[in-house]
Amino acid sequence: MKQPSAWQALRLHGALFTAVLTFGFPLTGLAAQEQDMTQIHITMSGSPGAEFSAEWRITHNGETVEHPETRGTVPAEFTFEGDTLEGTVKLLSDDERLEVDIVKGSNRSRSSTQGKGGTLTVVVR
């Protein structure tokens, strides 16, 4: 039986390599999209230096974990991995403004409050 030449072997392996790359990218893209659907990004803005407290409850695969932030200052950012976010944010500073922007996949929630004691309750699924 005749052995394939080095060129034929290279062409065969090159075609196989190209097929793996071509069919591998959509799977990689899908994994990134799935991660985007579970990544929750929170941006706290408003009056620079404004103080707040926050209680975040993240549910992921049926398990809920609490992440308390007893005394944060603006600006601040948080990133969590989960299916659902529930949160309560309270402004602790007088005469300040607090804006909360939450992004999960293509969903966005924006809320704001002003004045000491202003409280926001948010849920993002």
N, C-alpha and C positions, 0 to 999 in steps of 0.2 A: 504494500500500500504506500502511496506517495505521501511524504510529509509536506505540510503546507510551508511555503517560503516564509521568511521572517516578515516580509511585507504583508502577506495575506494574514498572518497571525496578528500583526499590528492592527490591520484594518478591522479584523474581527473584534479584537479587544477594544479598539477605539470606538467601534459602533456600540459595543456593550457599555462602555464607559459613558458615552454620550447619552444612551438610553437611560442609564441610571441617573445621570444628572438631570435630564429632561423630566423624568417622572418623579425625581426626588424633590424638586423645588416646590411643587404644589403641596406636598405633604409638609414640608418645612413651613411654608406660608400658612397652612392650616393650623399648625401648632402655635405659630405666633398670633394668629387671630384668636385662638382659644385663650391664650394668655391675656390678650387685650380685653377679652370679655370677663376675666376674673381679676384684672388689675384695677384697683380703685385708687385714684390720685386726688388728694385734697389740697387745695391752696387756700391759705388764710391770708387775707389782705385787708386793706382799710387804712385806718390811722396808724402810721408807723409807731411802734412801741406800745400799742394798745394791748392790754393783758386780757387773757381769756382762759377759761377752763373748758375741757371737752371730755366726754365719755364716749368712746367709739366701741361699738359691738360689731364684730365681723363674723359672719357665718360663712363657712367654707366646707363643702361636703358634709353638711349636717352638724358640724361642730362649731359652737360659738365661743369666741375669745374676746375678752374685754381689754381695751387699751385706754387707760385713763391718762389724761394730760392735765395735771392739777393747776399748772400756772405757765401757760405759753405766752409768747409775745409775737405780735405781727411784725414782719412777715414770717410765715411758717408754712412748711409743706410736709405732708405725710403720704406714704404709699403703702397700701395693704393689698393682700391677695385674698379674694373671697367672692362669694356669690351675692351676698347681701351686706349692706352697711346700714346700721342704725346708729344715730348719733344725737347727742344733746350738747350744744355749745352755749356757754354763758359769757357775756362780756363783763369783765371785772373792773374796767376803767370808767371814770367819769368823762363825759363830753367827748367820747371817742366813737369811731365807727368800725364795725367788723363786717367783712364780707367773706362768705364761705363758698368756694367753687369746688364741686365734686364731679369728677369725670370717671365713668366706667364704660368702656367700649364706646358706643356712639351715644350713650346717655349722658346728659349733663344736668346738674342741679345747681342753681345759684340762689343764695339767700343772703340777707343782710339785716343787721340790727344796729341801733344807735342808743347810747346811754347805758350807764351802769345797771346791771341786772337784766339787760335784754337777752332773751333766750331763744335759741333756734333748735328745732327738732327736725331731723332729716332722715329719710329712708331712701336708699338707692338699691335697686335690684338689677 
